[in-house]
């Protein structure tokens, strides 16, 4: 799990995962309540992860779904609190969610 601020500042690519089969790698979750993550960011590169999920603030998924789908990134809505993704609610949401890959 990584925040949009880290993606914007460092644009991290997890080179430790290169060469591993996708089914053996974790799901990357990017928290981005204000939809700041660029589709070109290495931090959302699905080639390194079984799946990449961008978590947008409530109602934001529709705004960036098209540009992120081109990268193979799933975008979901989540509740916010004080302008940030509400992690307690997100954890509950993810616990109930079943990935299409499973």
BELHUGI-V964165 format. One record per pair of residues at least 12 apart in sequence whose ideal C-beta (glycine too) atoms are under 10 Angstrom apart, sorted by the first residue. I is the first residue (numbers start at 0). J is the second residue. Records with the same first field share a line. If there is no record, write none. Layout:
BEGIN
I = J + J
END
This chain:
BEGIN
0 = 25 + 26 + 27 + 28 + 29 + 30 + 52 + 54 + 84 + 86 + 89 + 93
1 = 13 + 27 + 28 + 29 + 30 + 31 + 36 + 42 + 43
2 = 28 + 29 + 30 + 31 + 32 + 35 + 36 + 42 + 54 + 83 + 84
3 = 29 + 30 + 31 + 32 + 33 + 34 + 35 + 36 + 37 + 40 + 42 + 53 + 54 + 55 + 84
4 = 30 + 31 + 33 + 35 + 36
5 = 29 + 30 + 42
6 = 29 + 30 + 31 + 35 + 36 + 37 + 40 + 41 + 42 + 43 + 53
7 = 31 + 35 + 36 + 37 + 40 + 42
9 = 40 + 41 + 42
10 = 36 + 37 + 39 + 40 + 41 + 42 + 43 + 44
11 = 40 + 41 + 42
12 = 40 + 41 + 42 + 44 + 46 + 47
13 = 25 + 27 + 41 + 42 + 44 + 47 + 48
14 = 41 + 47
15 = 47
16 = 44 + 46 + 47 + 48 + 49
17 = 46 + 47
18 = 47
19 = 47 + 48 + 49
20 = 49
21 = 45 + 46 + 47 + 48 + 49 + 50 + 100
22 = 49 + 100
23 = 49
24 = 46 + 47 + 48 + 49 + 50
25 = 47 + 48 + 49 + 50
26 = 48 + 49 + 50 + 51 + 52 + 73 + 93 + 98 + 100
27 = 42 + 43 + 44 + 45 + 47 + 48 + 49 + 50 + 51 + 52 + 53 + 72
28 = 48 + 50 + 51 + 52 + 53 + 54 + 73 + 75 + 84 + 89 + 93
29 = 42 + 43 + 51 + 52 + 53 + 54 + 55 + 67 + 72 + 74
30 = 52 + 53 + 54 + 55 + 56 + 77 + 83 + 84 + 86 + 89
31 = 43 + 53 + 54 + 55 + 56 + 59 + 63 + 67 + 74 + 77 + 84
32 = 54 + 55 + 56 + 57 + 59 + 77 + 78 + 79 + 80 + 81 + 82 + 83 + 84 + 85
33 = 55 + 56 + 59 + 79 + 82 + 83
34 = 53 + 55 + 56 + 59 + 60 + 62 + 63 + 66 + 67 + 74
35 = 63
36 = 53 + 55 + 63 + 66 + 67 + 72 + 74
37 = 66 + 67 + 70
38 = 53 + 63 + 65 + 66 + 67 + 68 + 69 + 70 + 72
39 = 66 + 70
40 = 70 + 72
43 = 67 + 70 + 71 + 72
44 = 70 + 71 + 72
45 = 67 + 70 + 71 + 72 + 73
46 = 70 + 71
48 = 71 + 72
49 = 98 + 100 + 101
50 = 71 + 72 + 73 + 98 + 99 + 100 + 101
51 = 67 + 70 + 71 + 72 + 73 + 74
52 = 67 + 72 + 73 + 74 + 75 + 93 + 96 + 98
53 = 67 + 70 + 72 + 73 + 74 + 75
54 = 73 + 74 + 75 + 76 + 77 + 79 + 84 + 86 + 89 + 92 + 93
55 = 67 + 74 + 75 + 76 + 77 + 79 + 84
56 = 76 + 77 + 78 + 79 + 82 + 83 + 84 + 85
57 = 76 + 77 + 78 + 79 + 84 + 85 + 88
58 = 76 + 79
59 = 74 + 75 + 76 + 77 + 79
60 = 73 + 74 + 75 + 76 + 77
61 = 74 + 76
62 = 74
73 = 98 + 99 + 100
75 = 89 + 92 + 93 + 96
76 = 92
77 = 89 + 92 + 93
78 = 91 + 92
END
